């Protein structure tokens, strides 16, 4: 996850999603039924835990790619590994490549 201004970029299978990177932004983007729990946790987090708490909650904000991600996870859980590349099947150059 990359930080860009007041947004986080989360890279999902279906594409990149920009998420808010402020306490207010995360609170407003969460479903209403989760906001009180977020507020309670973030307000009681120690200073060194704030980023972790904020990012964990930000990753739970609903996105337009959630259905595709869920479908992919279910497909893999069912045993359909088509399209999956295992590290041991790659040579050193492919494994180290970011692209």
C-alpha positions, 0 to 999 in steps of 0.5 A: 500500500502506497501513501499518496497525499491524503490517500493510500493506494491499495493494489488489488487484482482488479486494479488500484483503489485510492483510500482515505489516509486521514482519520476523518476520511476513513471514518466517513468511508466506512459503513455507518455500522462500523464507524463507532467501533473505528472511532473507539479504537483509533481514539484509544490507540497509542501513538505508535499504533495509530498508523497500523490501526488506520491502515487496517480499518482503511483496508476494510472500506468497501471498494468497487473491486471487492466482488472480483476479489471475493470471487478470486478467493472463492475460486482458489479455495475451491481448488481452481488454481488456473492462472496461479503462478508458483514461485518454484515454477519461475526462474531467478529472473522471472521471480525477481522481476516486478513486472 
